[in-house]
Amino acid sequence: MDTIAIRLHPGQDLKQELDQWVELHRIEAACILTCVGSLTTAVLRFANQGNSRTLEGHFEIVSLTGVMSRHGSHYHIGIADGEGASYGAHLLDGCIVYTTAEIVIGIIPNNLFLRTFDPQTGYPELEIVTPTSKRSVNHEPE
């Protein structure tokens, strides 16, 4: 696995910048290894909810995780407010960096991550393909 570190600056949109980065660098498969930073606006979709929620204020990024690909990415974020109240949810467009977002990304060779509609869940889900064999390596439950 190769790694790369990037830093986002005040006013940048966290998700949009990550998505643009994977597109610009033509990343086929990667993951977020770590992220620290802060937000002034957090746009989140909480578990099993159809609508997003926008939080305004000052938030520390305490966790960011996700799988990344120019074919579609999926991120979850954990943030904490000034009182220490924590929120965890899907990261959506509109999360604005306050002071910084320092991100380490792992690039995964010999894999291709796709987002393929899964009729069982009703969502586009991760499909893992090995480029040399063009064979899906998804594992079905036993």
N, C-alpha and C positions, 0 to 999 in steps of 0.2 A: 504494500500500500504506500502510495506517495502521499505526502501531506503538504498543505499550503496554508498560510495564515493570511487573513485579510482584515482590514480595519475599516469600518464604516464611520462616517462623520455626522455631526449634528444636522438634523433635518432630513437625512436620507430615510427611505422606506425600507425597513429590514427585509421583508419578503421579496419586494420587487428587486432589490439589489442582488439578493441571492439568486433569484430566478434569472436575472440578466447575466450574472456571472457565469452560471452553468451554460447558458446559451452562447455567450461570447467565447468561452473556452471549449465549447462543444463536448461537454462532460457527459459521458454515457452512464456512469454509475459512481456515486460518491455518498458520503454521509457527513453529518456534523459531528465532530469529535468533542468540541467544547465551545462555549460562548460566554463572555461576560460583557456587561454594558448596562445601558439604561435607556428608557423610553419616556416620552412625554405623552404619547397616545398609544393605546393598545387596542387593536381590533381583533377580537377573539370569537371563536365559535366553540362554546362549551359542549361537553359530551352529550350526544343524543339530542341536540338542539338544531333546528333548521335555520335559525336566524343568528346573525352576529350580534355582538355587544361591543360598544366602544367605551373604553375607560380613559378618562383624562386625568393627568396629574404627573407625578414623578414616580417611576417604577424602576427597580433594579431587575435586570435579567438574571435569574438564578439558574436557569436551565434553557437550553435550546437543543432539540434533537430532531433528526429527520433524515430521510433518504432523498437524494438529489439526482436529477437527470435532466438533460435538455428535453426529454420526452415527458416531463412532469415530475414535480417534487411534492413532498408531503412533510410538513413540519409541525411539531408541537413545541410550545413555549411555557415556561414557568416564570412568573414575575411576582415581585413583592412590592407593596406600597410602603409609604413612610412609617406606617404603624406595624409593619411586618406581616400584614394580611397577604396571603398568597393566592394566586390564581393560576390554574393550568388549563390549557385549551389548545385548539388548532390555531396556528398562526395564519392570519389573513393579511391582505394588502391594507396599508394604512397605519402600520406600527411604525412610529416615527422615532428615530434615534435622538436621544437627549444629549449625551456627551460623547459616547463612543459605543461601538459594538465590535469587540475583538473576537474573531471567529477562527477556529482551526477546522479545516476540512480534510477528510481522508478521501483520496481518489482510489477507487477500487478497479484494478485492471482486470481484463478478461471477463467482464460482466457488462450486461446491458440492462438497465432498469426501464421498464415500460409501465404505463398506467393503463390497465385494461379493465373494461367494465366487467364487474363480477355480478351475475344475476342473483347470487345467493345473498349478497350484502346490499346490492343496489348502488354501489359506488365504484368508481375506478380504483382498483387496488393494484398493489405492486405485482408485476410479473418479472421474474428474473430470467434472463436469457444469456447463455454463454455464446459470445459472438463466433467462436470457432466452430461450434456445432449447430448453432441456430436452434438449439433445443431448450425448451423451458425447463427450469430446474425448480419450479414451485413444488412444494411438498403438500400433498393432500392429507387431511387428517386420517388416521388409521382407525 
